[in-house]
Amino acid sequence: MRAVRVHVLEGPKSLKVDELPTPEPSDGEVRIDVRAAGVNFPDVLLSYGKYQFKPEPPFVPGGEAAGVVSAVGPGVTTVKKGDRVAATMVNGAFAESVVVSELACVKVPEAVSFEAAAAATLTYGTTIHALVDRAKLQAGETLLVLGAAGGVGVAAIQLGKVLGARVIAAASGAEKLTFCRAQGADEVIDYGKEDLKDRTKALTNGDGANVIYDPVGGRYSEQALRAIAWEGRHLVVGFAAGEIPKMPLNLLLLKGCQVLGVFWGQFAMREIDKNRANIAQVLGWVAEGKLKPQIDATLKFAQATEALERLERRAVKGKVVLVP
């Protein structure tokens, strides 16, 4: 089979398409013939050896895939050969076939394309965990989304609206803000030109945002925290800006608020059934048209370097998907 591999930890340029043996499932495992694989910012970090998990090169990146079960190992009971499934993993999705635990698989409704399933599993899975399990977002609350034109940002806008929130999307540039409005954002902030704290306060009549969804980090995190509502919840999702911010703890006291970590990978491993239920809910909403994964580009395996470089340049609105 063909697979995209990182050969040295020098970023996207080190990706190459290799021929590898087709893997065989062991006890409790299934083999998926991959039809589409989602590309995410952690894949960029993995290519530099800067992610929380650091596999030794050469390795196959990719944390989410959708396809057809082509083989099952002994003891598998929840899926069978021929099933349409989506699965998440630490790495390994950028391949024509991947072996995963059956517990990592969620069945994909017929109404959902493989590309949409691959674009939804990790980003929407992360976001439903953040908004529902961690923040307990309520209908009528205000949700501020940072990095709102990116993969998890789009998921946060759309899921926020499904959950009944008023959504303020923050991104940089008129084109991205127009895109965010098309995803359902009620208000937008151009934090390349506007003061994030002041504009958020203005859009909430001085009350601030009840929930802040922050996959960006850097200087924007403190600005957002200063615009949080009383008893608000600031979700720490990631650090796409590259800098891990240091939060002034006096703000938590003054606002009576919480800063909540969202480590979806650990959640998915520790609470397997809950995570599968979350992803099944997401895919069900996609099938019903309530959620619409936005695919910026669908590229071939040979274009994997381009895919990761586009993410690194912040030149993607929504998601990039790789197909064999």
C-alpha positions in Angstrom: 0.0 0.0 0.0 1.0 3.6 -0.4 1.5 5.8 2.7 2.7 9.4 3.4 5.6 9.3 5.9 7.6 11.9 7.8 11.3 10.9 7.3 13.0 13.6 9.3 11.6 16.1 11.8 12.0 19.1 9.5 8.4 20.0 8.9 6.1 19.4 5.9 8.9 19.3 3.4 10.0 15.9 4.9 6.9 14.1 3.7 7.2 11.4 1.1 4.9 8.8 -0.4 6.3 5.3 0.3 5.3 1.7 -0.5 4.6 -0.2 2.7 3.2 -3.7 3.5 -0.6 -3.7 4.0 -1.2 -4.1 7.8 -3.2 -6.9 9.2 -5.5 -6.6 12.2 -4.9 -8.4 15.5 -7.3 -9.2 18.3 -9.9 -6.5 18.7 -8.6 -4.6 15.7 -10.0 -3.7 12.2 -8.4 -2.6 9.0 -9.9 0.4 7.2 -9.3 1.0 3.5 -9.0 4.8 3.7 -11.1 6.8 1.4 -10.3 10.2 2.9 -8.1 11.5 5.8 -8.5 14.8 7.5 -5.5 17.1 7.9 -5.1 19.0 11.2 -2.7 21.4 12.8 -1.3 18.6 15.1 0.0 17.0 11.8 2.1 20.0 11.2 3.5 19.9 14.8 4.1 16.1 14.4 6.2 16.8 11.3 8.5 19.0 13.5 8.5 16.7 16.5 6.7 19.4 18.5 3.4 17.6 19.4 2.6 16.0 22.8 3.2 12.6 21.2 6.5 12.3 19.4 6.7 9.1 17.2 10.2 8.3 15.9 10.6 8.8 12.1 9.8 7.4 9.7 6.1 7.5 10.6 2.8 8.1 9.0 1.0 11.2 10.2 -2.8 11.8 10.2 -5.2 11.6 13.1 -8.6 10.9 11.4 -9.7 8.8 8.5 -12.9 7.5 6.9 -13.3 4.5 4.8 -14.5 0.9 4.5 -13.7 -2.0 6.8 -11.7 -4.5 4.8 -10.7 -7.0 7.5 -11.5 -7.7 11.1 -9.4 -9.4 13.8 -10.5 -12.0 16.3 -13.0 -10.9 18.8 -14.4 -7.9 16.9 -18.1 -7.5 17.4 -19.1 -3.9 16.8 -18.2 -3.6 13.1 -17.9 -6.0 10.2 -16.2 -6.1 6.8 -17.9 -3.7 4.4 -19.0 -1.2 7.0 -18.5 2.5 6.4 -16.6 3.9 9.4 -14.6 6.9 10.6 -11.9 6.6 13.2 -9.4 8.7 15.1 -5.9 7.8 16.1 -2.6 9.5 17.2 -1.1 9.0 13.7 -1.3 6.7 10.8 -4.3 8.0 8.7 -2.3 9.2 5.7 -2.2 5.7 4.2 -4.3 3.5 1.9 -5.0 1.2 4.8 -4.8 1.7 8.6 -5.4 -0.7 11.5 -7.2 0.6 14.6 -9.0 -0.8 17.6 -12.6 -1.5 16.9 -13.4 0.9 19.8 -11.9 3.8 17.7 -14.5 3.2 14.9 -17.8 5.0 14.5 -20.2 4.0 11.7 -20.7 6.7 9.1 -24.3 7.2 7.9 -24.9 6.6 4.2 -25.9 10.3 3.8 -22.4 11.4 4.9 -19.5 11.4 2.4 -16.2 9.9 3.3 -14.6 13.4 2.8 -17.2 15.0 5.2 -16.7 12.3 7.8 -12.9 12.7 7.6 -13.3 16.4 8.0 -15.6 16.2 10.9 -14.3 13.5 13.2 -11.4 15.1 15.0 -12.4 18.8 14.9 -16.1 18.4 15.7 -15.2 15.6 18.2 -12.9 18.0 20.0 -15.4 20.8 19.9 -18.5 18.9 21.1 -16.4 17.7 24.0 -15.2 21.2 24.7 -18.6 22.9 24.5 -20.8 20.2 26.0 -18.6 18.2 28.4 -16.3 20.9 29.6 -18.0 24.2 29.3 -21.6 23.0 29.5 -22.7 25.7 27.1 -26.3 26.6 27.5 -28.8 27.9 25.0 -28.9 31.7 25.1 -25.3 32.1 26.2 -22.7 34.0 24.2 -19.8 32.0 22.7 -16.7 33.8 21.6 -14.6 31.7 19.1 -11.0 32.6 18.4 -9.3 31.4 15.2 -12.9 31.0 13.9 -12.1 30.4 10.2 -9.9 27.3 11.0 -11.0 23.7 11.3 -12.0 23.7 14.9 -13.2 27.3 14.7 -15.7 26.4 12.1 -16.8 23.4 14.2 -17.3 25.7 17.2 -19.4 28.2 15.2 -21.7 25.5 13.8 -22.0 23.5 17.0 -22.5 26.7 19.0 -25.5 27.5 16.9 -26.9 24.0 17.0 -26.7 24.2 20.8 -28.6 27.5 20.8 -25.7 30.0 21.6 -25.1 33.5 20.2 -21.8 33.1 18.5 -19.2 35.8 18.0 -16.4 34.8 15.6 -13.0 36.3 15.8 -10.5 36.0 12.9 -8.2 38.2 10.9 -9.2 39.7 7.6 -12.4 40.5 5.8 -12.4 37.4 3.7 -12.2 35.1 6.8 -14.9 37.1 8.6 -17.3 36.8 5.6 -16.6 33.0 5.7 -17.4 32.9 9.4 -20.7 34.7 8.9 -21.6 32.1 6.2 -21.0 29.4 8.9 -23.6 31.0 11.1 -21.7 33.5 13.2 -24.0 36.2 14.6 -21.2 38.8 15.0 -17.6 39.0 13.9 -14.4 40.6 15.2 -11.4 41.3 13.1 -8.7 41.0 15.7 -6.1 42.1 13.2 -7.6 45.5 13.3 -9.9 45.7 16.4 -9.3 45.4 20.1 -10.6 41.9 21.0 -11.5 42.8 24.6 -13.2 46.1 23.8 -15.1 44.8 20.8 -16.3 41.7 22.7 -17.5 43.9 25.5 -19.3 46.2 23.1 -21.1 43.3 21.4 -22.3 41.9 24.7 -23.5 45.2 26.3 -20.5 45.1 28.6 -21.3 41.7 30.0 -18.6 39.7 28.2 -18.7 36.2 26.6 -20.0 33.3 28.7 -17.8 30.8 26.9 -14.5 31.4 25.1 -13.3 28.8 22.7 -9.5 29.3 22.3 -7.5 27.2 19.9 -5.1 30.1 19.3 -3.2 31.1 22.4 -0.6 33.8 22.2 -1.5 37.4 22.9 -5.2 36.9 22.1 -5.8 34.6 25.1 -5.4 37.3 27.8 -7.4 39.8 25.7 -10.3 37.3 25.5 -10.1 36.4 29.2 -10.4 40.1 30.0 -13.7 40.1 28.1 -15.2 37.0 29.8 -18.5 37.2 31.6 -19.1 36.6 35.3 -18.8 32.9 35.9 -17.6 32.4 32.3 -15.6 29.5 31.0 -12.4 29.9 29.0 -11.6 26.7 27.0 -7.9 26.1 26.3 -8.0 24.1 23.1 -4.6 24.7 21.6 -1.8 27.1 20.7 -1.9 27.7 17.0 -0.2 31.1 17.4 2.8 29.2 18.7 3.1 31.0 22.1 1.7 29.4 25.3 0.3 32.4 27.2 0.7 33.1 30.9 -2.7 34.0 32.4 -3.0 36.6 35.2 -4.7 34.6 37.9 -6.3 37.7 39.5 -8.7 37.8 36.5 -10.1 34.4 37.5 -10.8 35.8 41.0 -12.3 39.1 39.7 -14.5 37.4 37.1 -15.4 34.3 39.2 -14.5 32.4 36.0 -12.9 29.1 35.1 -10.1 28.3 32.7 -10.7 24.7 31.4 -8.3 22.5 29.6 -9.5 20.6 26.6 -7.2 17.6 25.9 -9.5 15.7 23.6 -6.9 13.0 22.9 -6.8 11.9 26.5 -10.6 12.2 26.8 -11.0 9.9 23.8 -8.7 7.3 25.4 -10.1 7.5 28.9 -13.8 7.8 28.1 -14.1 5.7 25.0 -17.9 5.2 25.1 -18.6 8.9 25.7 -16.3 9.9 22.9 -17.9 7.5 20.4 -21.3 8.8 21.4 -20.2 12.3 20.8 -18.8 11.5 17.3 -21.9 9.5 16.5 -24.0 12.6 17.5 -21.8 14.8 15.3 -22.1 12.5 12.2 -25.9 12.3 12.8 -26.2 16.1 12.7 -24.1 16.1 9.6 -26.5 13.6 8.0 -29.4 15.8 9.0 -27.8 18.9 7.5 -27.4 20.6 10.9 -23.6 20.6 10.6 -21.8 21.1 7.4 -18.0 20.4 7.4 -16.2 23.0 5.3 -13.6 21.4 3.0 -11.2 24.1 1.6 -9.4 21.6 -0.6 -9.2 17.9 -1.4 -5.7 16.9 -2.3 -3.9 13.6 -3.3 -1.4 11.9 -1.1 1.4 13.3 -3.3 0.3 16.8 -2.3 0.6 16.1 1.5 3.4 18.6 1.8 1.3 21.3 0.2 -1.6 20.4 2.5 0.5 20.8 5.7 2.2 24.0 4.4 -1.2 25.6 3.8 -2.2 24.9 7.4 1.1 26.3 8.6 0.6 29.5 6.6 -3.0 29.9 8.0 -4.2 29.7 4.4 -7.0 27.3 5.0 -10.7 28.1 5.7 -12.2 25.0 7.2 -10.4 21.7 6.5 -8.1 20.1 4.0 -8.7 16.5 3.2 -6.2 14.0 1.6 -7.5 11.1 -0.6 -5.5 8.2 -1.9 
